[in-house]
């Protein structure tokens, strides 16, 4: 995982200035996951289904 690699990289280089970057990556990942879930819920509410294969979002 990218989080583990970034954590190991900062520990290997002994740079204290980069110690917050794994936490920032984790925070951005959590925000991205919540935004994706919100889009899935909004799509399911407007189209009445959550089956992504049956949706055609290119049509208005």
C-alpha positions as CSV (number, residue, x, y, z in Angstrom):
1,X,0.0,0.0,0.0
2,X,1.1,3.5,-0.6
3,X,0.6,4.5,3.0
4,X,3.0,1.8,4.2
5,X,5.6,2.7,1.5
6,X,5.4,6.4,2.4
7,X,5.7,5.6,6.1
8,X,8.8,3.4,5.5
9,X,10.3,6.0,3.3
10,X,10.1,8.7,5.9
11,X,11.5,6.4,8.6
12,X,14.3,5.4,6.3
13,X,15.4,8.9,5.5
14,X,15.0,10.1,9.1
15,X,13.3,13.3,8.0
16,X,11.1,14.8,10.6
17,X,9.7,17.4,8.2
18,X,8.0,14.6,6.1
19,X,6.5,12.7,9.1
20,X,3.1,14.2,8.5
21,X,2.9,13.1,4.9
22,X,1.6,9.6,5.6
23,X,-1.2,11.1,7.8
24,X,-2.1,13.6,5.0
25,X,-2.3,10.7,2.6
26,X,-4.6,8.8,4.9
27,X,-6.8,11.9,5.4
28,X,-7.1,12.5,1.7
29,X,-7.9,8.9,1.1
30,X,-10.7,9.0,3.7
31,X,-12.1,12.2,2.0
32,X,-12.0,10.6,-1.4
33,X,-13.8,7.5,-0.1
34,X,-16.5,9.5,1.5
35,X,-17.0,11.6,-1.7
36,X,-17.3,8.4,-3.7
37,X,-19.8,7.0,-1.3
38,X,-21.8,10.2,-1.4
39,X,-21.9,10.1,-5.2
40,X,-23.1,6.5,-5.1
41,X,-25.8,7.4,-2.7
42,X,-26.9,10.4,-4.8
43,X,-26.9,8.3,-7.9
44,X,-29.0,5.6,-6.2
45,X,-31.5,8.1,-5.0
46,X,-31.9,9.9,-8.3
47,X,-32.0,6.9,-10.6
48,X,-33.7,4.5,-8.1
49,X,-31.0,1.8,-8.4
50,X,-27.4,1.3,-7.4
51,X,-26.6,-1.2,-10.2
52,X,-23.9,0.8,-12.0
53,X,-24.0,-1.5,-15.1
54,X,-27.6,-0.6,-15.8
55,X,-27.0,3.2,-15.6
56,X,-26.3,5.3,-18.6
57,X,-25.1,8.7,-17.2
58,X,-24.3,10.1,-20.6
59,X,-28.0,10.6,-21.4
60,X,-29.7,13.5,-19.7
